[in-house]
Amino acid sequence: MTTAFNQLQVGDHAQISGFKDVPEAYRNRLMSLGLIPGTPFVVQHRAPLGDPVAILIRGFRLSLRSHEAEGLLVDRL
């Protein structure tokens, strides 16, 4: 089931399914960080105020701010 990135909780396993309403340059930036459709990840940590969110993807930990990840569509696994 496709959902928005900000709906995920700590410990959730998910997979990037695509992007929504994101300019091409910004989509390319996200993809350069390893956020490529089909890539699985785990939500590891959420800061006390909810921002940023740390995920484990491709063997490294990546922190994303909510506004950076709002264009990501994900599927829970």
HTML snippet that shows the backbone in 3Dmol.js (N, CA, C, O; Angstrom):
<script src="https://3Dmol.org/build/3Dmol-min.js"></script>
<div id="view" style="width:600px;height:400px;position:relative"></div>
<script>
const pdb = `
ATOM      1  N   MET A   1       0.837  -1.175   0.000  1.00  0.00           N
ATOM      2  CA  MET A   1       0.000   0.000   0.000  1.00  0.00           C
ATOM      3  C   MET A   1       0.889   1.248   0.000  1.00  0.00           C
ATOM      4  O   MET A   1       1.723   1.405   0.892  1.00  0.00           O
ATOM      5  N   THR A   2       0.730   2.105  -0.951  1.00  0.00           N
ATOM      6  CA  THR A   2       1.541   3.313  -1.067  1.00  0.00           C
ATOM      7  C   THR A   2       1.071   4.360  -0.063  1.00  0.00           C
ATOM      8  O   THR A   2      -0.125   4.610   0.090  1.00  0.00           O
ATOM      9  N   THR A   3       2.039   4.962   0.612  1.00  0.00           N
ATOM     10  CA  THR A   3       1.756   5.973   1.614  1.00  0.00           C
ATOM     11  C   THR A   3       2.823   7.060   1.561  1.00  0.00           C
ATOM     12  O   THR A   3       3.822   6.921   0.855  1.00  0.00           O
ATOM     13  N   ALA A   4       2.615   8.121   2.292  1.00  0.00           N
ATOM     14  CA  ALA A   4       3.592   9.206   2.362  1.00  0.00           C
ATOM     15  C   ALA A   4       4.681   8.841   3.376  1.00  0.00           C
ATOM     16  O   ALA A   4       4.417   8.134   4.349  1.00  0.00           O
ATOM     17  N   PHE A   5       5.876   9.315   3.148  1.00  0.00           N
ATOM     18  CA  PHE A   5       7.009   9.029   4.025  1.00  0.00           C
ATOM     19  C   PHE A   5       6.731   9.444   5.464  1.00  0.00           C
ATOM     20  O   PHE A   5       7.104   8.730   6.394  1.00  0.00           O
ATOM     21  N   ASN A   6       6.085  10.582   5.658  1.00  0.00           N
ATOM     22  CA  ASN A   6       5.874  11.102   7.013  1.00  0.00           C
ATOM     23  C   ASN A   6       4.874  10.277   7.830  1.00  0.00           C
ATOM     24  O   ASN A   6       4.701  10.549   9.018  1.00  0.00           O
ATOM     25  N   GLN A   7       4.217   9.286   7.239  1.00  0.00           N
ATOM     26  CA  GLN A   7       3.297   8.409   7.960  1.00  0.00           C
ATOM     27  C   GLN A   7       4.002   7.226   8.614  1.00  0.00           C
ATOM     28  O   GLN A   7       3.385   6.483   9.377  1.00  0.00           O
ATOM     29  N   LEU A   8       5.294   7.044   8.321  1.00  0.00           N
ATOM     30  CA  LEU A   8       6.048   5.914   8.861  1.00  0.00           C
ATOM     31  C   LEU A   8       6.454   6.161  10.308  1.00  0.00           C
ATOM     32  O   LEU A   8       6.692   7.300  10.712  1.00  0.00           O
ATOM     33  N   GLN A   9       6.530   5.082  11.083  1.00  0.00           N
ATOM     34  CA  GLN A   9       6.940   5.130  12.477  1.00  0.00           C
ATOM     35  C   GLN A   9       8.299   4.448  12.633  1.00  0.00           C
ATOM     36  O   GLN A   9       8.729   3.702  11.753  1.00  0.00           O
ATOM     37  N   VAL A  10       8.973   4.707  13.755  1.00  0.00           N
ATOM     38  CA  VAL A  10      10.253   4.072  14.043  1.00  0.00           C
ATOM     39  C   VAL A  10      10.060   2.553  14.032  1.00  0.00           C
ATOM     40  O   VAL A  10       9.118   2.034  14.631  1.00  0.00           O
ATOM     41  N   GLY A  11      10.956   1.855  13.348  1.00  0.00           N
ATOM     42  CA  GLY A  11      10.893   0.401  13.232  1.00  0.00           C
ATOM     43  C   GLY A  11      10.192  -0.091  11.985  1.00  0.00           C
ATOM     44  O   GLY A  11      10.294  -1.272  11.654  1.00  0.00           O
ATOM     45  N   ASP A  12       9.480   0.780  11.280  1.00  0.00           N
ATOM     46  CA  ASP A  12       8.801   0.376  10.049  1.00  0.00           C
ATOM     47  C   ASP A  12       9.797   0.051   8.950  1.00  0.00           C
ATOM     48  O   ASP A  12      10.789   0.755   8.760  1.00  0.00           O
ATOM     49  N   HIS A  13       9.519  -1.016   8.236  1.00  0.00           N
ATOM     50  CA  HIS A  13      10.283  -1.393   7.044  1.00  0.00           C
ATOM     51  C   HIS A  13       9.458  -0.930   5.853  1.00  0.00           C
ATOM     52  O   HIS A  13       8.246  -1.143   5.805  1.00  0.00           O
ATOM     53  N   ALA A  14      10.115  -0.301   4.903  1.00  0.00           N
ATOM     54  CA  ALA A  14       9.404   0.220   3.736  1.00  0.00           C
ATOM     55  C   ALA A  14      10.316   0.184   2.518  1.00  0.00           C
ATOM     56  O   ALA A  14      11.494  -0.162   2.608  1.00  0.00           O
ATOM     57  N   GLN A  15       9.751   0.544   1.398  1.00  0.00           N
ATOM     58  CA  GLN A  15      10.467   0.566   0.122  1.00  0.00           C
ATOM     59  C   GLN A  15      10.021   1.806  -0.643  1.00  0.00           C
ATOM     60  O   GLN A  15       8.838   2.146  -0.651  1.00  0.00           O
ATOM     61  N   ILE A  16      10.965   2.476  -1.281  1.00  0.00           N
ATOM     62  CA  ILE A  16      10.645   3.648  -2.091  1.00  0.00           C
ATOM     63  C   ILE A  16       9.818   3.181  -3.285  1.00  0.00           C
ATOM     64  O   ILE A  16      10.228   2.273  -4.009  1.00  0.00           O
ATOM     65  N   SER A  17       8.653   3.800  -3.493  1.00  0.00           N
ATOM     66  CA  SER A  17       7.838   3.415  -4.645  1.00  0.00           C
ATOM     67  C   SER A  17       7.818   4.488  -5.729  1.00  0.00           C
ATOM     68  O   SER A  17       7.482   4.200  -6.878  1.00  0.00           O
ATOM     69  N   GLY A  18       8.176   5.722  -5.375  1.00  0.00           N
ATOM     70  CA  GLY A  18       8.206   6.775  -6.386  1.00  0.00           C
ATOM     71  C   GLY A  18       8.216   8.152  -5.753  1.00  0.00           C
ATOM     72  O   GLY A  18       8.496   8.312  -4.565  1.00  0.00           O
ATOM     73  N   PHE A  19       7.903   9.142  -6.574  1.00  0.00           N
ATOM     74  CA  PHE A  19       7.913  10.534  -6.143  1.00  0.00           C
ATOM     75  C   PHE A  19       6.599  11.187  -6.567  1.00  0.00           C
ATOM     76  O   PHE A  19       5.999  10.798  -7.569  1.00  0.00           O
ATOM     77  N   LYS A  20       6.158  12.179  -5.797  1.00  0.00           N
ATOM     78  CA  LYS A  20       4.935  12.902  -6.166  1.00  0.00           C
ATOM     79  C   LYS A  20       5.222  14.395  -6.230  1.00  0.00           C
ATOM     80  O   LYS A  20       5.826  14.955  -5.315  1.00  0.00           O
ATOM     81  N   ASP A  21       4.801  15.021  -7.278  1.00  0.00           N
ATOM     82  CA  ASP A  21       4.899  16.481  -7.430  1.00  0.00           C
ATOM     83  C   ASP A  21       6.251  17.052  -7.023  1.00  0.00           C
ATOM     84  O   ASP A  21       6.329  18.028  -6.277  1.00  0.00           O
ATOM     85  N   VAL A  22       7.318  16.427  -7.527  1.00  0.00           N
ATOM     86  CA  VAL A  22       8.672  16.861  -7.183  1.00  0.00           C
ATOM     87  C   VAL A  22       9.365  17.357  -8.453  1.00  0.00           C
ATOM     88  O   VAL A  22       9.359  16.658  -9.466  1.00  0.00           O
ATOM     89  N   PRO A  23       9.956  18.543  -8.415  1.00  0.00           N
ATOM     90  CA  PRO A  23      10.700  19.011  -9.596  1.00  0.00           C
ATOM     91  C   PRO A  23      11.831  18.037  -9.945  1.00  0.00           C
ATOM     92  O   PRO A  23      12.398  17.386  -9.067  1.00  0.00           O
ATOM     93  N   GLU A  24      12.139  17.951 -11.206  1.00  0.00           N
ATOM     94  CA  GLU A  24      13.140  16.989 -11.664  1.00  0.00           C
ATOM     95  C   GLU A  24      14.480  17.164 -10.960  1.00  0.00           C
ATOM     96  O   GLU A  24      15.106  16.172 -10.586  1.00  0.00           O
ATOM     97  N   ALA A  25      14.933  18.389 -10.771  1.00  0.00           N
ATOM     98  CA  ALA A  25      16.225  18.628 -10.113  1.00  0.00           C
ATOM     99  C   ALA A  25      16.212  18.097  -8.678  1.00  0.00           C
ATOM    100  O   ALA A  25      17.195  17.513  -8.224  1.00  0.00           O
ATOM    101  N   TYR A  26      15.114  18.298  -7.972  1.00  0.00           N
ATOM    102  CA  TYR A  26      15.019  17.814  -6.601  1.00  0.00           C
ATOM    103  C   TYR A  26      14.917  16.292  -6.565  1.00  0.00           C
ATOM    104  O   TYR A  26      15.512  15.655  -5.696  1.00  0.00           O
ATOM    105  N   ARG A  27      14.168  15.701  -7.502  1.00  0.00           N
ATOM    106  CA  ARG A  27      14.086  14.242  -7.602  1.00  0.00           C
ATOM    107  C   ARG A  27      15.460  13.652  -7.843  1.00  0.00           C
ATOM    108  O   ARG A  27      15.811  12.634  -7.246  1.00  0.00           O
ATOM    109  N   ASN A  28      16.246  14.280  -8.718  1.00  0.00           N
ATOM    110  CA  ASN A  28      17.604  13.801  -8.978  1.00  0.00           C
ATOM    111  C   ASN A  28      18.473  13.888  -7.727  1.00  0.00           C
ATOM    112  O   ASN A  28      19.319  13.023  -7.499  1.00  0.00           O
ATOM    113  N   ARG A  29      18.272  14.923  -6.918  1.00  0.00           N
ATOM    114  CA  ARG A  29      19.012  15.071  -5.664  1.00  0.00           C
ATOM    115  C   ARG A  29      18.678  13.930  -4.705  1.00  0.00           C
ATOM    116  O   ARG A  29      19.572  13.338  -4.100  1.00  0.00           O
ATOM    117  N   LEU A  30      17.395  13.628  -4.570  1.00  0.00           N
ATOM    118  CA  LEU A  30      16.989  12.518  -3.710  1.00  0.00           C
ATOM    119  C   LEU A  30      17.554  11.196  -4.208  1.00  0.00           C
ATOM    120  O   LEU A  30      18.001  10.366  -3.417  1.00  0.00           O
ATOM    121  N   MET A  31      17.533  11.006  -5.515  1.00  0.00           N
ATOM    122  CA  MET A  31      18.063   9.765  -6.079  1.00  0.00           C
ATOM    123  C   MET A  31      19.573   9.671  -5.881  1.00  0.00           C
ATOM    124  O   MET A  31      20.101   8.572  -5.709  1.00  0.00           O
ATOM    125  N   SER A  32      20.274  10.797  -5.903  1.00  0.00           N
ATOM    126  CA  SER A  32      21.722  10.769  -5.671  1.00  0.00           C
ATOM    127  C   SER A  32      22.047  10.383  -4.227  1.00  0.00           C
ATOM    128  O   SER A  32      23.153   9.927  -3.938  1.00  0.00           O
ATOM    129  N   LEU A  33      21.081  10.566  -3.322  1.00  0.00           N
ATOM    130  CA  LEU A  33      21.263  10.145  -1.927  1.00  0.00           C
ATOM    131  C   LEU A  33      20.949   8.658  -1.735  1.00  0.00           C
ATOM    132  O   LEU A  33      21.088   8.136  -0.629  1.00  0.00           O
ATOM    133  N   GLY A  34      20.527   7.973  -2.802  1.00  0.00           N
ATOM    134  CA  GLY A  34      20.225   6.552  -2.728  1.00  0.00           C
ATOM    135  C   GLY A  34      18.748   6.244  -2.626  1.00  0.00           C
ATOM    136  O   GLY A  34      18.373   5.081  -2.477  1.00  0.00           O
ATOM    137  N   LEU A  35      17.902   7.254  -2.702  1.00  0.00           N
ATOM    138  CA  LEU A  35      16.450   7.068  -2.594  1.00  0.00           C
ATOM    139  C   LEU A  35      15.869   6.773  -3.970  1.00  0.00           C
ATOM    140  O   LEU A  35      15.193   7.604  -4.576  1.00  0.00           O
ATOM    141  N   ILE A  36      16.151   5.573  -4.440  1.00  0.00           N
ATOM    142  CA  ILE A  36      15.758   5.136  -5.777  1.00  0.00           C
ATOM    143  C   ILE A  36      14.565   4.190  -5.650  1.00  0.00           C
ATOM    144  O   ILE A  36      14.566   3.317  -4.782  1.00  0.00           O
ATOM    145  N   PRO A  37      13.542   4.347  -6.503  1.00  0.00           N
ATOM    146  CA  PRO A  37      12.394   3.437  -6.434  1.00  0.00           C
ATOM    147  C   PRO A  37      12.824   1.968  -6.408  1.00  0.00           C
ATOM    148  O   PRO A  37      13.677   1.539  -7.185  1.00  0.00           O
ATOM    149  N   GLY A  38      12.211   1.211  -5.493  1.00  0.00           N
ATOM    150  CA  GLY A  38      12.529  -0.201  -5.322  1.00  0.00           C
ATOM    151  C   GLY A  38      13.520  -0.471  -4.203  1.00  0.00           C
ATOM    152  O   GLY A  38      13.746  -1.631  -3.857  1.00  0.00           O
ATOM    153  N   THR A  39      14.116   0.564  -3.627  1.00  0.00           N
ATOM    154  CA  THR A  39      15.115   0.404  -2.577  1.00  0.00           C
ATOM    155  C   THR A  39      14.442   0.295  -1.210  1.00  0.00           C
ATOM    156  O   THR A  39      13.683   1.182  -0.819  1.00  0.00           O
ATOM    157  N   PRO A  40      14.722  -0.806  -0.471  1.00  0.00           N
ATOM    158  CA  PRO A  40      14.141  -0.956   0.869  1.00  0.00           C
ATOM    159  C   PRO A  40      14.928  -0.155   1.905  1.00  0.00           C
ATOM    160  O   PRO A  40      16.114   0.123   1.724  1.00  0.00           O
ATOM    161  N   PHE A  41      14.244   0.211   3.000  1.00  0.00           N
ATOM    162  CA  PHE A  41      14.899   0.911   4.103  1.00  0.00           C
ATOM    163  C   PHE A  41      14.121   0.662   5.391  1.00  0.00           C
ATOM    164  O   PHE A  41      13.002   0.151   5.371  1.00  0.00           O
ATOM    165  N   VAL A  42      14.744   1.037   6.516  1.00  0.00           N
ATOM    166  CA  VAL A  42      14.129   0.905   7.837  1.00  0.00           C
ATOM    167  C   VAL A  42      14.177   2.265   8.514  1.00  0.00           C
ATOM    168  O   VAL A  42      15.210   2.934   8.482  1.00  0.00           O
ATOM    169  N   VAL A  43      13.082   2.681   9.124  1.00  0.00           N
ATOM    170  CA  VAL A  43      13.065   3.925   9.892  1.00  0.00           C
ATOM    171  C   VAL A  43      13.718   3.614  11.235  1.00  0.00           C
ATOM    172  O   VAL A  43      13.203   2.806  12.007  1.00  0.00           O
ATOM    173  N   GLN A  44      14.864   4.262  11.514  1.00  0.00           N
ATOM    174  CA  GLN A  44      15.617   3.967  12.729  1.00  0.00           C
ATOM    175  C   GLN A  44      15.338   4.916  13.878  1.00  0.00           C
ATOM    176  O   GLN A  44      15.277   4.488  15.030  1.00  0.00           O
ATOM    177  N   HIS A  45      15.171   6.175  13.591  1.00  0.00           N
ATOM    178  CA  HIS A  45      15.062   7.150  14.674  1.00  0.00           C
ATOM    179  C   HIS A  45      14.283   8.375  14.206  1.00  0.00           C
ATOM    180  O   HIS A  45      14.375   8.789  13.050  1.00  0.00           O
ATOM    181  N   ARG A  46      13.528   8.935  15.118  1.00  0.00           N
ATOM    182  CA  ARG A  46      12.827  10.187  14.850  1.00  0.00           C
ATOM    183  C   ARG A  46      13.200  11.129  15.989  1.00  0.00           C
ATOM    184  O   ARG A  46      13.084  10.765  17.159  1.00  0.00           O
ATOM    185  N   ALA A  47      13.644  12.330  15.656  1.00  0.00           N
ATOM    186  CA  ALA A  47      14.046  13.310  16.668  1.00  0.00           C
ATOM    187  C   ALA A  47      12.864  13.630  17.585  1.00  0.00           C
ATOM    188  O   ALA A  47      11.712  13.430  17.198  1.00  0.00           O
ATOM    189  N   PRO A  48      13.138  14.126  18.801  1.00  0.00           N
ATOM    190  CA  PRO A  48      12.058  14.389  19.760  1.00  0.00           C
ATOM    191  C   PRO A  48      10.912  15.236  19.223  1.00  0.00           C
ATOM    192  O   PRO A  48       9.759  15.001  19.586  1.00  0.00           O
ATOM    193  N   LEU A  49      11.192  16.203  18.378  1.00  0.00           N
ATOM    194  CA  LEU A  49      10.113  17.015  17.809  1.00  0.00           C
ATOM    195  C   LEU A  49       9.644  16.493  16.455  1.00  0.00           C
ATOM    196  O   LEU A  49       8.870  17.154  15.762  1.00  0.00           O
ATOM    197  N   GLY A  50      10.124  15.285  16.073  1.00  0.00           N
ATOM    198  CA  GLY A  50       9.668  14.644  14.849  1.00  0.00           C
ATOM    199  C   GLY A  50      10.480  14.939  13.610  1.00  0.00           C
ATOM    200  O   GLY A  50      10.198  14.397  12.541  1.00  0.00           O
ATOM    201  N   ASP A  51      11.476  15.783  13.732  1.00  0.00           N
ATOM    202  CA  ASP A  51      12.245  16.181  12.552  1.00  0.00           C
ATOM    203  C   ASP A  51      13.694  16.418  12.959  1.00  0.00           C
ATOM    204  O   ASP A  51      13.911  17.238  13.851  1.00  0.00           O
ATOM    205  N   PRO A  52      14.686  15.782  12.390  1.00  0.00           N
ATOM    206  CA  PRO A  52      14.661  14.916  11.215  1.00  0.00           C
ATOM    207  C   PRO A  52      14.357  13.452  11.563  1.00  0.00           C
ATOM    208  O   PRO A  52      14.187  13.083  12.725  1.00  0.00           O
ATOM    209  N   VAL A  53      14.298  12.648  10.515  1.00  0.00           N
ATOM    210  CA  VAL A  53      14.067  11.213  10.632  1.00  0.00           C
ATOM    211  C   VAL A  53      15.294  10.509  10.067  1.00  0.00           C
ATOM    212  O   VAL A  53      15.765  10.844   8.980  1.00  0.00           O
ATOM    213  N   ALA A  54      15.810   9.529  10.813  1.00  0.00           N
ATOM    214  CA  ALA A  54      16.969   8.758  10.354  1.00  0.00           C
ATOM    215  C   ALA A  54      16.488   7.419   9.812  1.00  0.00           C
ATOM    216  O   ALA A  54      15.697   6.728  10.454  1.00  0.00           O
ATOM    217  N   ILE A  55      16.970   7.059   8.627  1.00  0.00           N
ATOM    218  CA  ILE A  55      16.640   5.769   8.026  1.00  0.00           C
ATOM    219  C   ILE A  55      17.929   5.015   7.725  1.00  0.00           C
ATOM    220  O   ILE A  55      18.975   5.623   7.499  1.00  0.00           O
ATOM    221  N   LEU A  56      17.849   3.699   7.722  1.00  0.00           N
ATOM    222  CA  LEU A  56      18.960   2.851   7.316  1.00  0.00           C
ATOM    223  C   LEU A  56      18.651   2.384   5.907  1.00  0.00           C
ATOM    224  O   LEU A  56      17.689   1.649   5.686  1.00  0.00           O
ATOM    225  N   ILE A  57      19.470   2.812   4.949  1.00  0.00           N
ATOM    226  CA  ILE A  57      19.257   2.500   3.537  1.00  0.00           C
ATOM    227  C   ILE A  57      20.599   2.177   2.894  1.00  0.00           C
ATOM    228  O   ILE A  57      21.561   2.928   3.050  1.00  0.00           O
ATOM    229  N   ARG A  58      20.665   1.081   2.185  1.00  0.00           N
ATOM    230  CA  ARG A  58      21.880   0.671   1.473  1.00  0.00           C
ATOM    231  C   ARG A  58      23.102   0.615   2.382  1.00  0.00           C
ATOM    232  O   ARG A  58      24.215   0.912   1.948  1.00  0.00           O
ATOM    233  N   GLY A  59      22.898   0.234   3.644  1.00  0.00           N
ATOM    234  CA  GLY A  59      24.015   0.059   4.565  1.00  0.00           C
ATOM    235  C   GLY A  59      24.519   1.324   5.234  1.00  0.00           C
ATOM    236  O   GLY A  59      25.535   1.277   5.927  1.00  0.00           O
ATOM    237  N   PHE A  60      23.851   2.447   5.054  1.00  0.00           N
ATOM    238  CA  PHE A  60      24.262   3.665   5.755  1.00  0.00           C
ATOM    239  C   PHE A  60      23.040   4.364   6.327  1.00  0.00           C
ATOM    240  O   PHE A  60      21.905   4.143   5.906  1.00  0.00           O
ATOM    241  N   ARG A  61      23.321   5.210   7.299  1.00  0.00           N
ATOM    242  CA  ARG A  61      22.246   5.948   7.972  1.00  0.00           C
ATOM    243  C   ARG A  61      22.093   7.314   7.321  1.00  0.00           C
ATOM    244  O   ARG A  61      23.061   8.064   7.190  1.00  0.00           O
ATOM    245  N   LEU A  62      20.874   7.630   6.915  1.00  0.00           N
ATOM    246  CA  LEU A  62      20.573   8.880   6.237  1.00  0.00           C
ATOM    247  C   LEU A  62      19.511   9.619   7.033  1.00  0.00           C
ATOM    248  O   LEU A  62      18.472   9.050   7.367  1.00  0.00           O
ATOM    249  N   SER A  63      19.770  10.894   7.339  1.00  0.00           N
ATOM    250  CA  SER A  63      18.787  11.721   8.045  1.00  0.00           C
ATOM    251  C   SER A  63      18.122  12.657   7.048  1.00  0.00           C
ATOM    252  O   SER A  63      18.786  13.307   6.240  1.00  0.00           O
ATOM    253  N   LEU A  64      16.807  12.711   7.120  1.00  0.00           N
ATOM    254  CA  LEU A  64      16.012  13.545   6.219  1.00  0.00           C
ATOM    255  C   LEU A  64      15.087  14.439   7.024  1.00  0.00           C
ATOM    256  O   LEU A  64      14.476  13.994   7.996  1.00  0.00           O
ATOM    257  N   ARG A  65      14.985  15.662   6.633  1.00  0.00           N
ATOM    258  CA  ARG A  65      13.990  16.560   7.220  1.00  0.00           C
ATOM    259  C   ARG A  65      12.645  16.258   6.549  1.00  0.00           C
ATOM    260  O   ARG A  65      12.598  15.763   5.423  1.00  0.00           O
ATOM    261  N   SER A  66      11.579  16.560   7.245  1.00  0.00           N
ATOM    262  CA  SER A  66      10.239  16.261   6.730  1.00  0.00           C
ATOM    263  C   SER A  66       9.980  16.925   5.388  1.00  0.00           C
ATOM    264  O   SER A  66       9.414  16.305   4.488  1.00  0.00           O
ATOM    265  N   HIS A  67      10.389  18.182   5.245  1.00  0.00           N
ATOM    266  CA  HIS A  67      10.138  18.871   3.980  1.00  0.00           C
ATOM    267  C   HIS A  67      10.970  18.286   2.848  1.00  0.00           C
ATOM    268  O   HIS A  67      10.592  18.416   1.684  1.00  0.00           O
ATOM    269  N   GLU A  68      12.109  17.635   3.165  1.00  0.00           N
ATOM    270  CA  GLU A  68      12.917  16.993   2.135  1.00  0.00           C
ATOM    271  C   GLU A  68      12.265  15.701   1.655  1.00  0.00           C
ATOM    272  O   GLU A  68      12.372  15.341   0.483  1.00  0.00           O
ATOM    273  N   ALA A  69      11.601  15.017   2.552  1.00  0.00           N
ATOM    274  CA  ALA A  69      11.037  13.710   2.233  1.00  0.00           C
ATOM    275  C   ALA A  69       9.562  13.746   1.876  1.00  0.00           C
ATOM    276  O   ALA A  69       8.991  12.698   1.573  1.00  0.00           O
ATOM    277  N   GLU A  70       8.922  14.907   1.898  1.00  0.00           N
ATOM    278  CA  GLU A  70       7.480  14.950   1.663  1.00  0.00           C
ATOM    279  C   GLU A  70       7.092  14.524   0.252  1.00  0.00           C
ATOM    280  O   GLU A  70       5.936  14.166   0.026  1.00  0.00           O
ATOM    281  N   GLY A  71       8.008  14.551  -0.694  1.00  0.00           N
ATOM    282  CA  GLY A  71       7.713  14.137  -2.054  1.00  0.00           C
ATOM    283  C   GLY A  71       7.926  12.653  -2.299  1.00  0.00           C
ATOM    284  O   GLY A  71       7.697  12.173  -3.408  1.00  0.00           O
ATOM    285  N   LEU A  72       8.366  11.911  -1.268  1.00  0.00           N
ATOM    286  CA  LEU A  72       8.602  10.478  -1.418  1.00  0.00           C
ATOM    287  C   LEU A  72       7.326   9.679  -1.188  1.00  0.00           C
ATOM    288  O   LEU A  72       6.584   9.932  -0.240  1.00  0.00           O
ATOM    289  N   LEU A  73       7.085   8.728  -2.053  1.00  0.00           N
ATOM    290  CA  LEU A  73       6.012   7.753  -1.852  1.00  0.00           C
ATOM    291  C   LEU A  73       6.671   6.423  -1.476  1.00  0.00           C
ATOM    292  O   LEU A  73       7.661   6.027  -2.091  1.00  0.00           O
ATOM    293  N   VAL A  74       6.132   5.741  -0.480  1.00  0.00           N
ATOM    294  CA  VAL A  74       6.728   4.498  -0.013  1.00  0.00           C
ATOM    295  C   VAL A  74       5.664   3.424   0.144  1.00  0.00           C
ATOM    296  O   VAL A  74       4.478   3.717   0.293  1.00  0.00           O
ATOM    297  N   ASP A  75       6.115   2.173   0.106  1.00  0.00           N
ATOM    298  CA  ASP A  75       5.266   1.016   0.385  1.00  0.00           C
ATOM    299  C   ASP A  75       5.777   0.364   1.652  1.00  0.00           C
ATOM    300  O   ASP A  75       6.962   0.048   1.755  1.00  0.00           O
ATOM    301  N   ARG A  76       4.890   0.158   2.624  1.00  0.00           N
ATOM    302  CA  ARG A  76       5.290  -0.578   3.836  1.00  0.00           C
ATOM    303  C   ARG A  76       5.529  -2.035   3.482  1.00  0.00           C
ATOM    304  O   ARG A  76       4.802  -2.623   2.681  1.00  0.00           O
ATOM    305  N   LEU A  77       6.545  -2.600   4.082  1.00  0.00           N
ATOM    306  CA  LEU A  77       6.839  -4.029   3.860  1.00  0.00           C
ATOM    307  C   LEU A  77       6.442  -4.857   5.072  1.00  0.00           C
ATOM    308  O   LEU A  77       6.614  -6.076   5.071  1.00  0.00           O
TER     309      LEU A  77
END
`;
const viewer = $3Dmol.createViewer("view");
viewer.addModel(pdb, "pdb");
viewer.setStyle({}, {cartoon: {color: "spectrum"}});
viewer.zoomTo();
viewer.render();
</script>
